[in-house]
Amino acid sequence: MATLRLWSLLLLPFILWGTAMTAMTPLLETGGVWFVAGLRLLPAGAVLLVWVLISGRPFLVDRRDLGWFALFTLVDACLFQGLLTHGMAGTGAGLGSVLIDCQPLLVALLARALFSESINPVGWIGLGLGFAGILCLGVPSELLAHWWLLRDLPAVGQAFQPGEVTMLLAALAMAVGTVLIRFACRHSDPVATTAWHMLLGGLPLLLIAELEQGTLLPAWDVADWSRMIYASLLGSALAYGLFFWFANRRDLTSFSSLGFLTPVFALATGGWLLGERLDPLQWVGVLMVLISVIFVSQRRRLWEPEVRLNS
C-alpha cells in the first residue's frame, strides 16, 4: 500500500502537467501567451507560499542560495514558461507535451555529468528509445521518410514549424531547471524555493503581457477561468511543488524519465476535449517512449536481476 501511494505521488505531477496543457491551449489565443504563462505561475506561487507558511516549513530562501535561486528562477520560470506557452500556441497540447518530454534525456546526461548518476546499458537503451520516440513524434514524417535531407539545413528549417523548435528549447530550459533546483536548495526548503521562484518568475511575464497587449484581463467566461485556475493551482502549484520536492531527493534520471508519461494524459485529454489526433508514426513514438520509461526507471533491476532476487 505504501509503495502504491508513493508511485501515485510520483506520477501525479506528470498527470497534472499533461491535463493542464490541454486546459491552457484554448486560452492562448484569447488571453495571449505571456498572460497565460504569467497567470499560471504567480497565483500558484502565492498559494504554495501560504501552504508553506501554514505547514511551518522554512519560509524564505537562504541567503547562501540566492545566486543559484536567481538563475533557477530565470531559467525555469521566466524562460521555460515563456517558451512553453509560445510553443503550445504552435503545436497544441498533445504534440506540445510530447516535444517537451525530451527533457528527461537531457536531465539524464546532466545528472551523469554533475552528480555521477549511473546509466547502465539498459538505461542507455531506454534513453535511446525515448529519443527515437521523440523523433517519431516531433519530426515531420516527410523529413523522416527522406532522412538524407537532414544534410540540407534549409530543408530542415522548412520542415519544422516554429512552435516545434520553441517547444524543444523549452525542454532544454526545463532540463536545466531540474538540475538547478539541487543547487538552489542546498540550504533552503525545496517547496518554499519552488513557490518563490514561481511567484517572482510570474511577475515579468505579466509585465510583458501588459506592455504587449495594453490590458491584462481577457474576455473569458466562467469555463475559461476554470481552465486557468486548474492549470495554475493544480497544474503548477501542486505539480511543481511535488516535482521539485522529489527532484531534490530522488535519482534524477529515474524520476525525470516518468515525464515521458505526460503525453499519455495530454494526448488522451487533447483528443477527447480538443479533437487533436496523432498519425500512425506518432503513435509508434508514444509506444517507444513508454517502453523507454520502463527501461530507464528499472535499469538497475533489469541489468542486475540478482539484486532484485536477493532483496
C-alpha positions as a Markdown table, in Angstrom:
| # | Residue | x | y | z |
|---|---|---|---|---|
| 1 | Met | 0.0 | 0.0 | 0.0 |
| 2 | Ala | 2.8 | 2.4 | 0.9 |
| 3 | Thr | 4.5 | 1.6 | -2.4 |
| 4 | Leu | 1.3 | 2.3 | -4.4 |
| 5 | Arg | 0.8 | 5.6 | -2.6 |
| 6 | Leu | 4.4 | 6.6 | -3.4 |
| 7 | Trp | 4.0 | 5.8 | -7.1 |
| 8 | Ser | 0.8 | 7.7 | -7.1 |
| 9 | Leu | 2.6 | 10.8 | -5.8 |
| 10 | Leu | 5.5 | 10.3 | -8.2 |
| 11 | Leu | 3.1 | 10.2 | -11.2 |
| 12 | Leu | 0.8 | 13.0 | -10.1 |
| 13 | Pro | 3.0 | 15.9 | -11.3 |
| 14 | Phe | 3.1 | 14.4 | -14.8 |
| 15 | Ile | -0.6 | 13.7 | -14.9 |
| 16 | Leu | -1.4 | 17.3 | -13.8 |
| 17 | Trp | 1.1 | 18.7 | -16.4 |
| 18 | Gly | -0.5 | 16.7 | -19.2 |
| 19 | Thr | -4.0 | 17.7 | -18.4 |
| 20 | Ala | -3.0 | 21.3 | -17.6 |
| 21 | Met | -1.6 | 21.7 | -21.1 |
| 22 | Thr | -4.9 | 20.6 | -22.5 |
| 23 | Ala | -6.7 | 23.2 | -20.3 |
| 24 | Met | -4.3 | 26.0 | -21.3 |
| 25 | Thr | -4.3 | 25.5 | -25.1 |
| 26 | Pro | -7.7 | 27.1 | -25.8 |
| 27 | Leu | -6.8 | 30.2 | -23.6 |
| 28 | Leu | -3.7 | 31.2 | -25.6 |
| 29 | Glu | -5.5 | 32.8 | -28.5 |
| 30 | Thr | -7.8 | 34.9 | -26.4 |
| 31 | Gly | -5.6 | 35.6 | -23.4 |
| 32 | Gly | -2.2 | 35.8 | -25.1 |
| 33 | Val | 0.8 | 33.6 | -24.4 |
| 34 | Trp | 2.6 | 36.0 | -22.0 |
| 35 | Phe | -0.6 | 36.5 | -19.9 |
| 36 | Val | -1.3 | 32.7 | -19.7 |
| 37 | Ala | 2.3 | 32.0 | -18.8 |
| 38 | Gly | 2.4 | 34.6 | -16.0 |
| 39 | Leu | -1.0 | 33.8 | -14.6 |
| 40 | Arg | -0.1 | 30.1 | -14.5 |
| 41 | Leu | 2.9 | 31.0 | -12.2 |
| 42 | Leu | 2.1 | 33.9 | -10.0 |
| 43 | Pro | -1.2 | 32.7 | -8.2 |
| 44 | Ala | 0.3 | 29.2 | -7.9 |
| 45 | Gly | 3.4 | 30.6 | -6.2 |
| 46 | Ala | 1.3 | 32.6 | -3.8 |
| 47 | Val | -0.9 | 29.6 | -2.9 |
| 48 | Leu | 2.1 | 27.4 | -2.4 |
| 49 | Leu | 3.7 | 30.1 | -0.1 |
| 50 | Val | 0.6 | 30.1 | 2.0 |
| 51 | Trp | 0.8 | 26.4 | 2.4 |
| 52 | Val | 4.5 | 26.7 | 3.3 |
| 53 | Leu | 3.6 | 29.2 | 6.0 |
| 54 | Ile | 0.7 | 27.1 | 7.4 |
| 55 | Ser | 2.8 | 23.9 | 7.4 |
| 56 | Gly | 5.6 | 25.5 | 9.4 |
| 57 | Arg | 8.3 | 24.9 | 6.8 |
| 58 | Pro | 11.2 | 27.3 | 6.4 |
| 59 | Phe | 9.6 | 30.3 | 4.6 |
| 60 | Leu | 12.5 | 32.2 | 3.0 |
| 61 | Val | 15.3 | 31.2 | 0.6 |
| 62 | Asp | 18.6 | 31.0 | 2.5 |
| 63 | Arg | 20.9 | 33.9 | 1.5 |
| 64 | Arg | 23.6 | 31.4 | 0.7 |
| 65 | Asp | 21.4 | 30.0 | -2.1 |
| 66 | Leu | 20.3 | 33.4 | -3.6 |
| 67 | Gly | 22.6 | 33.3 | -6.6 |
| 68 | Trp | 21.5 | 29.9 | -7.7 |
| 69 | Phe | 17.9 | 30.8 | -6.9 |
| 70 | Ala | 18.1 | 33.8 | -9.2 |
| 71 | Leu | 19.4 | 31.6 | -12.0 |
| 72 | Phe | 16.8 | 28.9 | -11.3 |
| 73 | Thr | 14.0 | 31.5 | -11.4 |
| 74 | Leu | 15.2 | 33.0 | -14.7 |
| 75 | Val | 15.6 | 29.6 | -16.4 |
| 76 | Asp | 12.8 | 27.5 | -15.0 |
| 77 | Ala | 10.1 | 30.2 | -14.5 |
| 78 | Cys | 10.6 | 33.1 | -17.0 |
| 79 | Leu | 12.4 | 31.3 | -19.8 |
| 80 | Phe | 10.7 | 27.9 | -19.6 |
| 81 | Gln | 7.1 | 29.1 | -19.2 |
| 82 | Gly | 7.6 | 31.8 | -21.9 |
| 83 | Leu | 8.9 | 29.2 | -24.3 |
| 84 | Leu | 6.3 | 26.6 | -23.3 |
| 85 | Thr | 3.3 | 28.8 | -24.0 |
| 86 | His | 4.7 | 30.1 | -27.3 |
| 87 | Gly | 5.4 | 26.5 | -28.3 |
| 88 | Met | 2.0 | 25.3 | -27.3 |
| 89 | Ala | 0.4 | 28.1 | -29.5 |
| 90 | Gly | 2.1 | 26.5 | -32.5 |
| 91 | Thr | 1.8 | 22.8 | -31.6 |
| 92 | Gly | -1.3 | 22.1 | -29.4 |
| 93 | Ala | -1.5 | 20.2 | -26.2 |
| 94 | Gly | -0.8 | 16.7 | -27.4 |
| 95 | Leu | 2.2 | 17.2 | -29.7 |
| 96 | Gly | 3.5 | 20.0 | -27.4 |
| 97 | Ser | 3.6 | 17.7 | -24.4 |
| 98 | Val | 5.5 | 15.1 | -26.4 |
| 99 | Leu | 8.1 | 17.6 | -27.5 |
| 100 | Ile | 8.6 | 18.9 | -24.0 |
| 101 | Asp | 9.3 | 15.4 | -22.9 |
| 102 | Cys | 12.7 | 15.1 | -24.5 |
| 103 | Gln | 13.8 | 16.9 | -21.3 |
| 104 | Pro | 14.3 | 13.5 | -19.4 |
| 105 | Leu | 17.1 | 12.7 | -21.9 |
| 106 | Leu | 18.8 | 16.0 | -21.2 |
| 107 | Val | 18.3 | 15.6 | -17.4 |
| 108 | Ala | 19.9 | 12.1 | -17.5 |
| 109 | Leu | 23.0 | 13.5 | -19.3 |
| 110 | Leu | 23.3 | 16.5 | -17.0 |
| 111 | Ala | 22.8 | 14.3 | -13.9 |
| 112 | Arg | 25.5 | 11.9 | -15.0 |
| 113 | Ala | 27.9 | 14.8 | -15.7 |
| 114 | Leu | 27.2 | 16.8 | -12.5 |
| 115 | Phe | 26.1 | 14.2 | -9.9 |
| 116 | Ser | 27.7 | 11.0 | -11.3 |
| 117 | Glu | 24.4 | 9.2 | -11.5 |
| 118 | Ser | 24.9 | 5.8 | -13.2 |
| 119 | Ile | 23.3 | 4.9 | -16.5 |
| 120 | Asn | 24.0 | 1.2 | -17.3 |
| 121 | Pro | 23.4 | -0.3 | -20.8 |
| 122 | Val | 19.7 | -0.9 | -20.1 |
| 123 | Gly | 19.4 | 2.8 | -19.2 |
| 124 | Trp | 21.2 | 3.9 | -22.4 |
| 125 | Ile | 18.9 | 1.7 | -24.5 |
| 126 | Gly | 15.9 | 3.3 | -22.7 |
| 127 | Leu | 17.2 | 6.8 | -23.4 |
| 128 | Gly | 17.8 | 5.8 | -27.0 |
| 129 | Leu | 14.3 | 4.5 | -27.4 |
| 130 | Gly | 13.0 | 7.7 | -25.8 |
| 131 | Phe | 15.0 | 9.9 | -28.2 |
| 132 | Ala | 13.8 | 7.8 | -31.2 |
| 133 | Gly | 10.2 | 8.1 | -29.9 |
| 134 | Ile | 10.6 | 11.9 | -29.7 |
| 135 | Leu | 11.8 | 11.9 | -33.3 |
| 136 | Cys | 8.8 | 9.9 | -34.4 |
| 137 | Leu | 6.5 | 12.3 | -32.6 |
| 138 | Gly | 8.2 | 15.6 | -33.2 |
| 139 | Val | 10.0 | 15.4 | -36.5 |
| 140 | Pro | 7.7 | 15.8 | -39.6 |
| 141 | Ser | 7.0 | 12.4 | -41.2 |
| 142 | Glu | 8.1 | 13.8 | -44.6 |
| 143 | Leu | 11.5 | 14.6 | -43.2 |
| 144 | Leu | 11.9 | 11.2 | -41.6 |
| 145 | Ala | 10.9 | 9.5 | -44.9 |
| 146 | His | 13.7 | 11.4 | -46.6 |
| 147 | Trp | 16.2 | 11.4 | -43.9 |
| 148 | Trp | 19.1 | 12.3 | -46.2 |
| 149 | Leu | 17.6 | 15.8 | -46.4 |
| 150 | Leu | 19.0 | 16.3 | -42.8 |
| 151 | Arg | 22.2 | 17.3 | -44.6 |
| 152 | Asp | 20.2 | 20.2 | -46.2 |
| 153 | Leu | 19.8 | 22.7 | -43.4 |
| 154 | Pro | 17.3 | 24.9 | -45.4 |
| 155 | Ala | 15.1 | 21.8 | -46.0 |
| 156 | Val | 15.2 | 21.0 | -42.3 |
| 157 | Gly | 14.2 | 24.6 | -41.4 |
| 158 | Gln | 11.3 | 24.5 | -43.8 |
| 159 | Ala | 10.0 | 21.1 | -42.4 |
| 160 | Phe | 10.0 | 22.2 | -38.8 |
| 161 | Gln | 7.3 | 24.6 | -37.5 |
| 162 | Pro | 8.3 | 27.5 | -35.2 |
| 163 | Gly | 6.2 | 26.0 | -32.4 |
| 164 | Glu | 8.1 | 22.7 | -32.5 |
| 165 | Val | 11.5 | 24.4 | -32.3 |
| 166 | Thr | 10.3 | 26.6 | -29.4 |
| 167 | Met | 9.0 | 23.6 | -27.5 |
| 168 | Leu | 12.3 | 21.8 | -27.8 |
| 169 | Leu | 14.0 | 24.9 | -26.4 |
| 170 | Ala | 11.5 | 24.8 | -23.6 |
| 171 | Ala | 12.5 | 21.2 | -22.9 |
| 172 | Leu | 16.1 | 22.3 | -22.6 |
| 173 | Ala | 15.2 | 25.1 | -20.2 |
| 174 | Met | 13.2 | 22.7 | -18.1 |
| 175 | Ala | 16.1 | 20.1 | -18.0 |
| 176 | Val | 18.5 | 22.8 | -16.8 |
| 177 | Gly | 15.9 | 24.0 | -14.2 |
| 178 | Thr | 15.5 | 20.4 | -12.9 |
| 179 | Val | 19.2 | 20.2 | -12.3 |
| 180 | Leu | 19.5 | 23.8 | -10.9 |
| 181 | Ile | 16.9 | 23.0 | -8.1 |
| 182 | Arg | 19.6 | 20.9 | -6.3 |
| 183 | Phe | 21.9 | 23.9 | -6.2 |
| 184 | Ala | 19.2 | 26.4 | -5.3 |
| 185 | Cys | 18.1 | 24.2 | -2.3 |
| 186 | Arg | 21.4 | 23.4 | -0.7 |
| 187 | His | 20.4 | 25.3 | 2.4 |
| 188 | Ser | 16.7 | 26.1 | 1.6 |
| 189 | Asp | 13.4 | 24.2 | 1.7 |
| 190 | Pro | 12.6 | 22.9 | -1.9 |
| 191 | Val | 8.9 | 23.7 | -1.6 |
| 192 | Ala | 9.5 | 27.3 | -0.5 |
| 193 | Thr | 12.1 | 27.7 | -3.2 |
| 194 | Thr | 9.6 | 26.4 | -5.8 |
| 195 | Ala | 6.9 | 28.8 | -4.5 |
| 196 | Trp | 9.2 | 31.9 | -4.5 |
| 197 | His | 10.6 | 31.1 | -8.0 |
| 198 | Met | 7.0 | 30.8 | -9.4 |
| 199 | Leu | 5.8 | 34.0 | -7.7 |
| 200 | Leu | 8.8 | 36.1 | -8.7 |
| 201 | Gly | 9.1 | 34.5 | -12.1 |
| 202 | Gly | 5.5 | 35.2 | -13.0 |
| 203 | Leu | 5.8 | 39.0 | -12.5 |
| 204 | Pro | 8.0 | 39.8 | -15.5 |
| 205 | Leu | 5.8 | 37.6 | -17.7 |
| 206 | Leu | 2.7 | 39.6 | -16.7 |
| 207 | Leu | 4.6 | 42.8 | -17.2 |
| 208 | Ile | 5.5 | 41.8 | -20.7 |
| 209 | Ala | 1.8 | 40.9 | -21.3 |
| 210 | Glu | 0.7 | 44.3 | -20.1 |
| 211 | Leu | 3.2 | 46.1 | -22.4 |
| 212 | Glu | 2.3 | 43.9 | -25.4 |
| 213 | Gln | -1.5 | 43.8 | -25.0 |
| 214 | Gly | -2.2 | 47.1 | -23.2 |
| 215 | Thr | -4.7 | 45.3 | -20.9 |
| 216 | Leu | -4.3 | 42.2 | -18.8 |
| 217 | Leu | -7.8 | 40.8 | -18.2 |
| 218 | Pro | -9.2 | 39.0 | -21.3 |
| 219 | Ala | -12.8 | 38.5 | -22.1 |
| 220 | Trp | -13.0 | 35.0 | -20.6 |
| 221 | Asp | -16.2 | 33.2 | -19.5 |
| 222 | Val | -16.5 | 31.0 | -16.4 |
| 223 | Ala | -15.3 | 27.9 | -18.2 |
| 224 | Asp | -12.1 | 29.7 | -19.4 |
| 225 | Trp | -11.3 | 31.0 | -15.9 |
| 226 | Ser | -11.9 | 27.5 | -14.6 |
| 227 | Arg | -9.3 | 26.1 | -17.0 |
| 228 | Met | -6.9 | 28.8 | -15.9 |
| 229 | Ile | -7.4 | 28.1 | -12.3 |
| 230 | Tyr | -6.9 | 24.4 | -12.9 |
| 231 | Ala | -3.7 | 25.0 | -14.8 |
| 232 | Ser | -2.4 | 27.4 | -12.1 |
| 233 | Leu | -3.4 | 25.7 | -8.8 |
| 234 | Leu | -3.2 | 22.0 | -9.8 |
| 235 | Gly | -1.0 | 22.1 | -12.9 |
| 236 | Ser | 1.5 | 24.4 | -11.3 |
| 237 | Ala | 1.3 | 24.8 | -7.5 |
| 238 | Leu | 0.7 | 21.2 | -6.7 |
| 239 | Ala | 2.6 | 19.7 | -9.7 |
| 240 | Tyr | 5.7 | 21.8 | -9.4 |
| 241 | Gly | 5.7 | 21.6 | -5.6 |
| 242 | Leu | 5.8 | 17.8 | -5.8 |
| 243 | Phe | 8.1 | 17.6 | -8.8 |
| 244 | Phe | 10.9 | 19.7 | -7.3 |
| 245 | Trp | 10.5 | 18.2 | -3.9 |
| 246 | Phe | 11.1 | 14.7 | -5.4 |
| 247 | Ala | 13.8 | 16.0 | -7.8 |
| 248 | Asn | 15.8 | 17.3 | -4.8 |
| 249 | Arg | 15.7 | 13.9 | -3.1 |
| 250 | Arg | 15.5 | 11.1 | -5.7 |
| 251 | Asp | 17.6 | 9.7 | -8.6 |
| 252 | Leu | 17.1 | 12.5 | -11.2 |
| 253 | Thr | 17.4 | 10.1 | -14.2 |
| 254 | Ser | 14.8 | 7.6 | -13.0 |
| 255 | Phe | 12.4 | 10.3 | -11.7 |
| 256 | Ser | 12.6 | 12.6 | -14.7 |
| 257 | Ser | 12.0 | 9.6 | -17.0 |
| 258 | Leu | 8.5 | 9.5 | -15.7 |
| 259 | Gly | 8.0 | 12.7 | -17.7 |
| 260 | Phe | 7.7 | 10.5 | -20.8 |
| 261 | Leu | 4.2 | 9.6 | -19.4 |
| 262 | Thr | 3.0 | 13.2 | -19.6 |
| 263 | Pro | 2.0 | 12.9 | -23.3 |
| 264 | Val | -0.3 | 9.9 | -22.5 |
| 265 | Phe | -2.5 | 12.1 | -20.4 |
| 266 | Ala | -2.2 | 15.2 | -22.7 |
| 267 | Leu | -3.0 | 13.1 | -25.8 |
| 268 | Ala | -6.0 | 11.5 | -24.0 |
| 269 | Thr | -7.5 | 14.7 | -22.9 |
| 270 | Gly | -6.4 | 16.6 | -26.0 |
| 271 | Gly | -8.1 | 14.0 | -28.2 |
| 272 | Trp | -11.2 | 13.9 | -26.0 |
| 273 | Leu | -11.7 | 17.7 | -25.4 |
| 274 | Leu | -9.9 | 19.4 | -28.3 |
| 275 | Gly | -10.2 | 16.9 | -31.1 |
| 276 | Glu | -6.4 | 16.5 | -31.5 |
| 277 | Arg | -5.2 | 13.4 | -33.3 |
| 278 | Leu | -1.8 | 11.8 | -34.0 |
| 279 | Asp | -0.8 | 9.9 | -37.1 |
| 280 | Pro | 0.3 | 6.3 | -37.0 |
| 281 | Leu | 4.0 | 7.1 | -36.9 |
| 282 | Gln | 3.4 | 9.3 | -33.9 |
| 283 | Trp | 1.6 | 6.5 | -32.1 |
| 284 | Val | 4.7 | 4.4 | -32.7 |
| 285 | Gly | 6.6 | 7.1 | -30.9 |
| 286 | Val | 4.2 | 7.0 | -28.0 |
| 287 | Leu | 4.8 | 3.3 | -27.6 |
| 288 | Met | 8.6 | 3.8 | -27.8 |
| 289 | Val | 8.7 | 6.5 | -25.1 |
| 290 | Leu | 6.5 | 4.3 | -22.8 |
| 291 | Ile | 9.0 | 1.4 | -23.2 |
| 292 | Ser | 11.7 | 3.9 | -22.5 |
| 293 | Val | 10.2 | 4.8 | -19.2 |
| 294 | Ile | 10.3 | 1.2 | -18.1 |
| 295 | Phe | 13.9 | 0.7 | -19.2 |
| 296 | Val | 15.2 | 3.8 | -17.6 |
| 297 | Ser | 13.3 | 3.6 | -14.3 |
| 298 | Gln | 14.0 | -0.1 | -13.8 |
| 299 | Arg | 17.5 | -0.1 | -15.3 |
| 300 | Arg | 19.2 | -1.4 | -12.2 |
| 301 | Arg | 16.8 | -4.3 | -11.7 |
| 302 | Leu | 16.9 | -5.3 | -15.4 |
| 303 | Trp | 20.7 | -5.1 | -15.7 |
| 304 | Glu | 21.4 | -6.8 | -12.3 |
| 305 | Pro | 18.4 | -9.2 | -11.7 |
| 306 | Glu | 20.3 | -11.0 | -8.9 |
| 307 | Val | 20.0 | -7.8 | -6.9 |
| 308 | Arg | 16.2 | -8.0 | -7.2 |
| 309 | Leu | 16.2 | -11.7 | -6.3 |
| 310 | Asn | 18.3 | -11.1 | -3.2 |
| 311 | Ser | 16.4 | -8.1 | -2.0 |
